[in-house]
């Protein structure tokens, strides 16, 4: 039909394809014989077929030898590749292409383990490497077992195989086989009860592409199966072909009632496109003159293979086939490296009388309900699926107890540390009482699982290597789970799988402590770190400088000689430590700076006092041993817990096994550490962090954990390799840890957390106080620094604005005196000189001037009496001196100024305001008149 349709569509074609049919009857030898006959006798230029991969493999070798292209629309095994047989062309999708869609389906349902049943043939085994890689790349289900199924296996063999699989906990099965073997397998699975609720079956396109050819009985046996098949769009062209094919089939086979003609299969459409491609390629290939086959020139031909010729047109026809592209029945026909590419796979659910599409898979979008034809957003999930047993809920994928049996949970029997696990009763007791922290965590996890789990505890006897044997119990199948204080190690994970840890990880050593009597004479420096000392000193100086700058012009107490002012800066700031600063501040800006700084000083001194007090009053404890190398150097004895994995690690670290002692209880730990190596004990005990925390919580005084913490993965529950319970149990452990239930269990067995925290703090932690760092007070220093800087900038802004006229006048005078100097230097000098002067307009100096003038007016009408002196005049003593008040108004003014400390000797007269000079002229005139009268009297 394909060849007829091609030439009907291309009536002007210069070539014609003549078909020669041979039936291999599904036999490899028959296929090879038929191919040899077609090449040697019929001298065909190309071969379409055969159907199976095993047949196609040998035929492809013949085609490559004779340069005859072999096109197969059904040989899908990846082991048959055009790279190895260049004249082989696969016009179907190879099986490895559907490995990724299968892995995506398993990952979509969250299944973690699967059993792969494959046909024991090149077709069946070819998909396994690609499927394993695809499952690993998407972190999906692991292949727990690969089961080869013989193509001609009897029902008894299938029943035995299915019975063995049913005893496994895995309930997800992937089937890759031809439809004849698959239908027989599912019939026997139904008889074994494996097509019921809880089971999941996923089949490849070997079944999914041929569902429409299956009998009603076969379809009924596969109810609930999920399958994949290449997606073919049901176009009008496909519908027309299907109708024509049915009509022609009935015309050529009037007595047949085969229902396979009802709907077109993917394989049927691929065969149509293959024949069309051959016709198109023959038209495109250049004609070769001469005979179609070149007979080899050999003196002696022993076999038919030796007499096999080489096609003269084979290379050209092969290139034409590889380059042929068109829109065929099954979609776009395009070969990449000699193989057909599939744009999408269809996910179908076999229910009722056939298959129902529940979704699609594409390389771009992955799993989706619909193809993204118009570019709209697709929903990345499948439609509801009816599973085996007519179940609507998704199968979990595994069962905790195959065949309904009760799980055996092995627990270790211990002499000590019974807070973790404790077994009361003999080994053979039917119902031993098992308690402990590990047991409570395990039972809480089991209760929170979304499915019921039946289990019973089986005590495991104590021995020097009991924990290694406990793990072997699980890996050997004698126990299903091991629960207890079993540490996760790399060597144990080679034997079994572990849940995520439910305790802290790591192991370290604990030693005895002794009082520290070595007090340092510089202990007063220890409360603060070096950075905090330097920062505090800097801010003391900075704050004093800011206060001096603001107060210098307006406050007499902040004036004087340079050395006096420099000393005042440090004195004022450091006196705030004891709040002994007596200088009166005149500016509100400096007052704000000091208020903030005093608050900082208060916090700093209080913290320093508390830390220093703690260091001086609380007893300091120091460990007797500080590190591992010290133990090795001295050759001291060490201890470890009996049955622990730590002993070989200590031996690997270099410890002498003869110096090691094993203990099993907390009391033995304490007694051995108290004695020390000299008295038959040990100087250090190595154990895991949970045990050390328990020991230190009960023996807080006199012991301390020191040295590094060596990493391990903590305690975990042990499961067989590949157990699907590991993921669920780990998730529940994580939920317990995120909530408060885990904390309640720890509190019930180990008491309040944080007990004896000092003993867990390491060296120097016993009773000590950590010194204060800059980070603790960074916010306070930031506040005082910002406030002081803002106040300083605000002061300079106000100063420049108020003194702008005086600065301009002073700059003009300086320019007149020395006009050749640098302008910036001259301005800076003028600014500093003007800043150094007293601000006579400030309230402080203005009040002083007013008082002086008022006193001078009171004495304006009096006549003072002078005695001899530097001026040659001396007021008389007695009543006149008393009447004059003992001094002149001027002398009073000068004395007052000197006493106030605001006008030192040598102050220029220009600093006195003009108004003051005008007011005092009257008083000076009165003094001169008095002096004249005194001279006349003399």
C-alpha positions, 0 to 999 in steps of 0.5 A, spaced: 500 500 500 505 504 501 509 503 494 502 504 491 500 510 494 507 513 493 507 512 485 500 514 485 502 521 488 508 521 484 506 519 477 512 522 474 517 518 477 523 515 473 524 509 478 519 503 480 520 499 487 519 492 486 517 488 492 519 481 493 517 477 499 520 472 504 517 469 510 522 468 516 517 464 520 521 468 526 527 464 526 534 467 525 536 461 521 530 462 516 531 470 516 539 469 514 537 464 509 531 468 506 536 474 506 541 471 502 536 468 497 534 475 496 541 478 495 544 473 491 538 470 487 533 476 486 539 481 487 535 486 491 537 493 492 534 494 499 531 489 505 525 491 509 525 487 515 526 482 519 521 483 525 525 481 531 532 484 533 535 477 533 533 476 526 535 483 524 542 482 527 545 477 522 541 480 516 544 487 518 551 483 517 549 480 510 547 487 508 553 491 510 557 485 507 553 486 500 552 493 501 545 492 501 541 497 506 537 493 511 531 497 514 527 495 520 521 498 523 521 493 529 528 491 531 528 496 537 534 493 541 540 498 542 545 492 541 543 493 534 546 499 532 548 503 525 555 504 528 557 497 528 553 495 521 553 501 517 548 499 512 543 497 518 537 503 518 532 503 524 526 506 522 523 505 529 524 508 536 530 504 539 528 501 546 533 505 550 529 511 548 523 509 552 528 508 558 528 515 560 520 515 560 519 509 564 524 512 569 520 519 569 513 515 571 517 511 576 519 518 579 513 521 578 509 516 583 515 516 588 517 509 588 524 508 590 525 500 588 523 496 582 524 489 579 525 489 572 522 482 568 525 482 561 525 477 556 531 473 555 533 475 548 537 481 545 531 485 545 529 484 552 536 485 555 538 491 550 534 496 555 537 494 561 543 499 561 539 505 559 534 504 564 539 503 570 542 510 567 536 513 567 533 511 574 540 514 577 540 520 573 533 522 575 534 519 582 528 515 582 527 507 583 533 503 584 533 496 580 533 491 586 533 485 581 533 483 574 529 477 572 530 474 565 524 470 563 525 465 557 521 466 551 518 459 551 518 458 559 512 454 561 507 456 566 510 452 571 516 456 570 513 463 570 509 461 577 515 459 580 518 466 578 512 470 580 512 466 587 519 468 589 518 475 587 511 475 591 516 474 597 520 480 596 517 487 599 518 490 592 511 491 589 513 495 583 515 491 577 517 493 570 516 488 564 520 489 557 518 483 553 514 482 547 506 482 547 506 474 547 510 473 553 507 479 556 500 476 556 502 469 558 506 473 564 500 477 566 495 471 566 500 467 571 500 473 575 493 474 576 493 467 578 498 468 583 494 474 586 499 479 584 494 483 580 491 486 586 491 492 590 498 494 592 501 492 586 504 496 580 506 494 573 509 498 568 510 495 561 514 498 555 512 499 548 512 492 546 505 491 549 503 498 549 504 499 542 500 492 540 494 493 546 489 494 540 491 487 537 490 483 544 484 479 545 479 481 550 482 475 555 489 478 554 486 485 556 482 483 562 488 479 565 492 486 564 487 491 568 490 496 571 497 496 568 501 502 566 504 502 559 508 507 554 508 507 547 510 512 542 505 517 540 502 518 534 497 523 532 490 521 529 490 525 523 485 524 517 491 521 513 491 516 519 484 515 519 483 514 511 489 509 511 486 505 517 479 505 513 483 503 506 487 497 510 481 494 513 477 494 507 483 491 503 485 486 508 477 483 508 478 483 501 484 479 500 482 475 506 475 474 506 475 468 511 479 471 516 476 474 523 482 477 526 480 483 530 487 486 529 485 490 523 480 494 527 485 500 529 492 502 526 498 500 530 505 504 531 509 498 528 504 498 522 505 505 521 512 505 521 512 499 516 508 504 511 513 509 512 519 505 511 516 503 504 515 510 502 522 512 504 525 506 500 521 509 494 523 516 495 530 514 496 530 510 490 528 516 486 533 520 489 539 516 488 543 516 482 542 511 477 549 506 476 550 504 469 552 496 468 550 490 473 547 492 479 551 487 483 559 486 482 561 479 482 567 478 486 573 475 483 576 469 486 579 463 484 575 459 489 569 460 492 567 455 497 560 458 500 554 462 498 557 467 502 564 467 498 560 468 492 556 474 494 556 480 490 557 487 492 551 492 490 553 498 486 548 502 488 548 500 495 552 506 498 548 511 494 541 508 496 544 508 503 545 516 503 539 517 500 535 513 505 538 517 511 537 524 508 530 522 506 525 526 510 517 527 510 511 527 514 509 520 514 503 516 517 507 515 524 509 523 524 515 526 522 520 521 518 527 523 520 533 519 521 539 521 526 545 517 525 541 512 521 535 511 527 528 514 527 527 519 532 520 520 537 518 526 539 513 524 544 511 518 548 504 516 550 502 514 557 496 509 557 492 505 562 489 499 560 482 498 563 476 496 560 476 493 553 483 497 551 488 503 553 486 510 556 491 515 555 493 518 562 499 523 560 505 524 555 512 525 556 517 529 552 524 531 552 522 538 553 517 538 558 517 531 562 511 528 564 504 532 563 497 531 562 497 534 555 502 535 549 504 543 549 501 544 542 499 551 543 505 553 548 500 554 554 502 551 560 502 544 561 500 540 568 506 536 570 502 530 572 498 524 570 490 523 570 487 519 575 489 511 574 485 505 575 491 500 578 490 493 579 485 490 583 481 496 581 484 501 586 484 508 585 489 510 590 496 510 588 500 503 590 505 504 595 510 500 591 512 496 597 510 492 603 513 492 610 512 484 611 511 480 605 506 475 606 503 478 612 509 476 616 511 480 623 518 483 622 523 481 626 527 487 630 533 486 633 535 490 639 542 489 643 543 487 650 547 491 654 550 492 661 551 499 661 548 505 658 541 503 659 538 509 658 539 508 650 536 501 650 535 496 655 532 489 655 529 486 660 528 478 660 532 472 657 533 471 649 528 466 648 523 470 652 516 470 648 515 477 650 521 481 652 520 488 655 525 493 651 525 500 653 530 506 652 531 512 648 532 509 641 526 504 642 522 510 644 524 514 637 523 508 633 516 507 636 514 514 635 517 513 627 513 507 626 506 510 629 507 516 624 508 512 618 502 512 613 501 505 614 501 499 619 507 495 621 507 489 625 514 488 628 516 484 634 523 485 638 528 480 638 534 481 643 541 480 641 546 477 646 552 482 648 559 480 645 565 484 644 563 485 637 556 485 638 554 491 634 558 488 628 554 482 628 548 485 630 548 489 623 550 482 620 543 479 622 540 484 618 544 483 612 544 476 612 536 476 613 536 473 620 532 480 622 528 485 618 531 491 622 536 493 627 534 498 633 539 501 638 545 505 639 548 503 632 553 508 629 553 509 622 559 507 619 562 506 612 564 499 613 557 498 616 553 501 610 557 496 605 553 491 609 546 494 610 542 501 609 541 506 615 536 511 616 538 518 617 541 519 624 537 521 630 542 523 635 548 528 635 554 525 631 562 524 632 566 522 638 571 525 643 574 524 649 573 526 656 578 527 662 578 529 669 579 536 671 583 539 677 583 546 680 587 552 676 591 555 681 595 559 676 593 566 677 596 571 673 598 578 675 595 581 669 588 578 670 585 585 670 586 585 663 583 579 661 575 581 661 576 585 655 579 583 648 585 587 645 580 590 640 575 592 645 581 595 649 584 599 643 577 601 641 575 604 648 581 608 648 580 611 642 573 613 644 575 616 650 580 621 646 575 622 641 570 624 646 574 629 650 577 632 643 570 633 641 568 636 648 574 641 648 572 643 641 565 645 643 567 648 650 574 652 648 571 659 646 565 659 651 568 656 657 573 659 661 575 652 664 577 649 657 582 655 656 589 656 658 596 654 656 597 648 650 599 643 655 594 645 660 588 644 654 592 638 652 591 635 659 584 637 660 582 633 654 585 626 657 583 628 664 576 630 662 574 624 658 577 619 663 574 622 669 568 619 666 570 612 668 568 614 675 564 620 674 568 625 677 568 630 672 567 637 675 568 641 669 561 645 668 559 645 661 556 651 657 554 648 650 548 644 649 552 640 644 557 638 649 552 636 654 549 631 649 555 628 647 557 627 654 550 624 656 551 619 651 558 617 652 557 617 660 551 611 658 556 608 654 561 608 660 556 605 665 555 599 660 562 598 659 564 598 666 559 594 669 560 589 664 568 589 665 566 589 673 562 583 672 567 579 668 573 580 672 569 578 678 567 572 675 574 570 674 576 572 681 571 569 685 569 562 681 574 557 681 577 555 674 578 548 672 583 545 668 583 538 664 589 533 666 590 532 659 589 537 653 590 533 647 591 526 644 598 527 642 600 528 649 596 521 651 601 518 646 607 521 648 606 520 655 604 512 654 598 513 658 592 508 659 585 510 655 578 507 656 573 506 651 566 502 651 565 495 650 563 493 643 564 500 640 567 501 633 572 506 636 577 501 638 580 500 631 580 507 630 584 508 636 589 503 634 589 506 627 591 513 631 597 510 634 595 508 641 598 501 644 592 496 644 595 494 651 594 501 654 587 500 652 581 498 657 574 497 656 568 499 660 561 498 660 558 503 665 558 510 667 560 508 674 566 505 671 568 511 667 568 515 673 572 510 677 577 509 672 578 517 670 578 518 678 584 513 679 588 515 673 593 511 670 598 511 676 593 508 680 590 502 675 585 507 672 585 511 665 587 518 663 582 519 658 575 515 656 574 515 648 566 515 646 561 517 642 558 524 644 551 522 646 554 517 651 559 523 653 553 527 654 550 522 658 556 521 663 557 529 664 550 530 665 550 525 671 558 526 673 558 534 672 563 535 677 571 533 676 570 531 668 570 535 662 570 533 654 576 536 651 580 535 644 577 535 637 570 532 635 571 526 630 566 526 625 561 520 625 554 520 622 550 518 629 545 513 631 541 510 625 536 504 624 539 498 620 535 496 614 537 491 609 540 493 602 535 496 598 529 496 603 524 501 601 522 503 608 529 507 609 526 513 606 519 513 609 523 512 616 528 517 615 522 522 613 519 521 619 525 522 623 526 529 620 519 530 622 520 528 629 526 532 630 523 539 627 517 538 632 518 538 639 516 530 640 524 528 639 526 533 645 520 530 650 523 524 649 530 526 650 528 530 656 524 523 659 531 519 658 537 524 659 533 530 663 533 537 662 538 539 656 544 544 658 545 540 664 553 541 666 554 545 660 561 547 662 563 540 662 562 540 655 565 547 653 572 544 652 578 547 655 578 553 660 570 552 660 570 549 667 567 555 671 570 561 667 568 566 663 569 568 656 572 575 655 568 581 652 569 582 645 568 589 641 562 585 637 558 585 644 559 593 644 559 595 637 552 598 637 554 602 643 560 605 640 557 606 633 551 610 637 556 615 641 561 616 635 555 618 630 552 623 635 559 626 637 561 627 630 554 630 628 555 635 634 562 637 632 559 638 625 554 642 627 558 646 632 563 648 626 557 650 622 554 654 627 561 657 628 562 659 621 555 662 620 556 667 626 563 669 625 563 670 618 563 678 618 569 677 623 573 672 619 572 676 613 575 682 617 580 678 620 582 676 613 582 683 610 587 685 615 592 679 614 592 680 607 594 687 608 599 685 613 602 679 608 599 679 601 604 675 598 602 668 602 598 662 600 591 664 600 589 657 603 594 657 608 592 664 610 585 663 611 586 657 615 591 661 620 586 666 620 580 661 622 585 658 627 587 665 631 579 667 631 577 660 634 582 661 639 579 667 642 574 668 647 567 668 645 565 675 648 558 674 646 557 668 649 552 668 656 559 666 660 563 672 658 557 677 657 555 676 664 562 677 667 563 684 663 556 687 665 558 685 673 565 689 672 562 695 669 556 695 674 562 695 680 566 700 676 560 705 677 559 704 684 566 707 685 565 712 680 564 718 685 569 715 690 576 718 691 581 712 693 587 713 697 594 710 694 600 708 697 607 708 694 609 702 689 610 701 682 606 707 680 609 712 685 602 712 689 600 708 695 593 709 698 593 711 706 591 706 711 585 707 716 579 709 715 580 712 707 582 705 705 576 702 708 572 707 705 575 706 698 574 698 699 581 696 699 582 697 691 580 701 685 575 699 681 580 697 675 584 693 680 577 689 682 576 688 675 583 685 673 583 681 679 576 678 678 578 676 671 584 673 673 581 669 679 576 667 674 581 664 669 578 667 663 583 673 662 591 671 663 596 676 663 598 679 657 591 679 654 591 684 649 586 690 650 583 689 643 579 683 646 575 688 651 569 690 648 568 697 645 562 698 650 566 696 656 571 701 655 566 707 654 563 705 660 569 705 664 572 711 662 568 715 667 571 711 673 578 712 670 577 720 670 575 719 677 581 716 679 585 721 676 582 727 680 583 723 686 590 722 685 591 730 683 587 732 690 592 727 694 598 731 691 596 738 693 595 735 700 602 732 700 
